[in-house]
């Protein structure tokens, strides 16, 4: 799995400054991860759902 862009998250963080810390933490986690499938993601984020492209 790949994170394509954080641009939208950064834009949202500008609107909702209380979310900046959470967004940055999430981004750091995603960048370090070696997820191969949804079950790998759910080891950290148990409520994660698949999204169609």
Secondary structure, 3 states (H helix, E strand, C coil): CCCCCCHHHHHHHHHCHHHHHHHHHHHHHHHHCCCCCHHHHHCCCCCCCCCCC
